[in-house]
Amino acid sequence: MISVPRRYIIDGHVYTRLAQRRMTDRSIWFTIKNATICAAYVPDRPCLTDGTSWRITGPDEDDEPTSVGVETFVDHLGERLLIITVF
């Protein structure tokens, strides 16, 4: 079973990308859990949370190479992860 972070937000754009790639949100968690690369990147649009942007790459649940774009930021609870896109 995949452990899902408790404090995360999924941007609406993610659902568009998942539908385009015919993927489920489970693939996001599988990719993050099995990440082989995490690299800073500059997204096409400004950061939504004034956080830092990262591209996390790894195999999805079908063992296909997948990248997930995220922003990490500190909120009033201490930290959050905003999932912004799937590549």
BELFEN-V325368 format. One record per pair of residues at least 6 apart in sequence whose ideal C-beta (glycine too) atoms are under 7 Angstrom apart, sorted by sequence separation. I is the first residue (numbers start at 0). J is the second residue. D is the distance in whole Angstrom. If there is no record, write none. Layout:
i->I j->J d->D
i->I j->J d->D
This chain:
i->17 j->23 d->7
i->46 j->52 d->6
i->58 j->64 d->6
i->59 j->65 d->4
i->17 j->24 d->6
i->58 j->65 d->7
i->72 j->79 d->6
i->56 j->64 d->7
i->57 j->65 d->7
i->71 j->80 d->6
i->72 j->81 d->7
i->42 j->52 d->5
i->56 j->66 d->4
i->41 j->52 d->7
i->55 j->66 d->7
i->69 j->80 d->6
i->70 j->81 d->4
i->39 j->51 d->7
i->40 j->52 d->6
i->54 j->66 d->5
i->55 j->67 d->5
i->69 j->81 d->6
i->39 j->52 d->7
i->40 j->53 d->7
i->69 j->82 d->5
i->70 j->83 d->6
i->39 j->53 d->6
i->40 j->54 d->5
i->54 j->68 d->6
i->55 j->69 d->6
i->69 j->83 d->6
i->38 j->53 d->7
i->67 j->82 d->6
i->68 j->83 d->5
i->37 j->53 d->6
i->38 j->54 d->5
i->52 j->68 d->7
i->53 j->69 d->5
i->68 j->84 d->4
i->37 j->55 d->5
i->52 j->70 d->5
i->53 j->71 d->7
i->67 j->85 d->6
i->68 j->86 d->7
i->51 j->70 d->7
i->36 j->56 d->4
i->50 j->70 d->4
i->51 j->71 d->6
i->65 j->85 d->7
i->66 j->86 d->4
i->34 j->55 d->5
i->35 j->56 d->6
i->50 j->71 d->5
i->34 j->56 d->7
i->35 j->57 d->5
i->48 j->70 d->5
i->50 j->72 d->3
i->34 j->57 d->4
i->47 j->70 d->6
i->49 j->72 d->7
i->1 j->25 d->7
i->31 j->55 d->6
i->33 j->57 d->4
i->46 j->70 d->6
i->48 j->72 d->4
i->3 j->28 d->5
i->30 j->55 d->7
i->33 j->58 d->5
i->42 j->68 d->6
i->1 j->28 d->5
i->30 j->57 d->5
i->1 j->29 d->6
i->30 j->58 d->7
i->30 j->59 d->5
i->2 j->32 d->7
i->29 j->59 d->5
i->1 j->32 d->6
i->29 j->60 d->4
i->50 j->81 d->7
i->26 j->59 d->4
i->48 j->81 d->6
i->26 j->60 d->5
i->47 j->81 d->6
i->25 j->60 d->6
i->30 j->65 d->5
i->31 j->67 d->6
i->47 j->83 d->7
i->10 j->47 d->7
i->22 j->59 d->7
i->30 j->67 d->5
i->26 j->65 d->6
i->27 j->67 d->5
i->42 j->83 d->7
i->27 j->82 d->6
i->27 j->85 d->7
i->22 j->85 d->7
i->20 j->85 d->6
i->16 j->84 d->6
i->17 j->85 d->6
i->13 j->82 d->5
i->16 j->85 d->4
i->6 j->76 d->6
i->13 j->83 d->7
i->8 j->79 d->6
i->10 j->81 d->6
i->12 j->83 d->6
i->13 j->84 d->6
i->6 j->78 d->7
i->7 j->79 d->7
i->10 j->82 d->6
i->12 j->84 d->6
i->13 j->85 d->6
i->6 j->79 d->5
i->7 j->80 d->5
i->8 j->81 d->5
i->9 j->82 d->5
i->10 j->83 d->5
i->6 j->80 d->7
i->7 j->82 d->6
i->4 j->80 d->6
